[in-house]
């Protein structure tokens, strides 16, 4: 049966997710997914078509599409800590968020992926990895054995996570960051691009550099304003 998918957002990651859906259909030589549209809170986008797919309306209209599944593409270094809040606008339960995996990804059968997680091209996920809900993993990442990745986290292109690492929820790991094994990264953390992380990181912390060092706090307690 063909699954109808609606993508949350219209930014670059969202178009990439559409591309992944098309690649899945091509690899299967059948229509596994049909992209039924995008949802975006920017009114100027409503009614437009992106690569032949219509922007249907705002996020809070999601409940109108009862025969559809959803996937989120919203999230960047400037709003990553609000990802849960953004997704909750849809009032759609996690079970109706589809896990999307590019055909070129290599994922151990001993690992687990949560609802609404998106795995991009050439990602490697090895044994006994636990990945939460609504995680996005961009191309060429390596997630090693026994890692735990929290809900709503964004792992950008080329990130390499060694074994036994725990990454909290609502984090953002910048391009080509490298993380040593057996450490813990707290919730709401941002790791700058190219950073080499050798020690555990407290909640709400931005680190950058080689070796990665404290730069500033990310946000106030919970979801809120940058500090």
Residue, then its C-alpha position, 0 to 999 in steps of 0.5 A: x500500500x502506498x503511504x501518503x507523506x506530508x513534510x513539515x517545512x519547506x527549507x533545504x532539509x525538507x526538499x532533501x527529504x522529498x528527494x529521499x522519498x523519490x530515491x526510495x521509490x526508484x530503488x523499490x521500482x514501485x511507489x512506496x511513498x507519495x508526497x502529498x504536500x508540505x506544511x509551513x507556517x509562512x503564509x507567503x508559501x501557501x499554495x505554491x508548488x515546490x518540485x511539483x508538490x504543493x504547500x498546503x498550509x500551516x502546521x496546525x492544519x495537519x489533523x485535517x489530513x487523516x489519511x497521511x503520515x508525516x515527517x519533519x524537516x524543520x530545524x537549524x542552528x538557530x531554532x534546534x532547541x524548539x523542535x519539540x515545540x514546532x512538531x507539537x503544533x501539529x497535534x499528531x501523535x508520534x506513531x503517525x510520523x514515518x521513519x525515512x531511510x535512504x537506500x544507501x544508508x547502512x543500518x545494523x539490524x541490532x539498532x533501533x530508530x524512533x518515529x519520524x527519524x530521517x536517515x540521509x545518504x551514506x549514513x552508517x549506524x552500527x550495532x546496538x545504537x538507540x536513536x530517538x524520535x524525530x532525529x535527523x541524520x544528514x549525509x555521511x555520518x557514522x554512529x558507532x556501536x552502543x550510542x544513544x541519541x535523544x529525541x529531536x536531535x539534528x546530526x549534520x553532515x559528516x559527523x562521526x560519533x565513537x562508541x558508547x556515546x550518549x547524546x541528549x535530546x534537542x541537540x545540534x551536532x555541526x558539520x564534521x564534528x568528531x566525538x570521542x567514545x564513552x562520553x555524555x552530551x547533555x540536552x539542548x547542546x550545540x557542537x560547532x562545525x569541525x569540533x573535536x569533543x574529548x570530554x562530556x558536555x553539560x546541558x544547554x552548552x555550546x562548544x567549538x574548536x579542537x579540542x572543543x571548549x565551552x563558548x556560551x550557554x545555549x538557552x534558558x531552562x526548557x524551551x525559550x529564548x537564547x541567552 
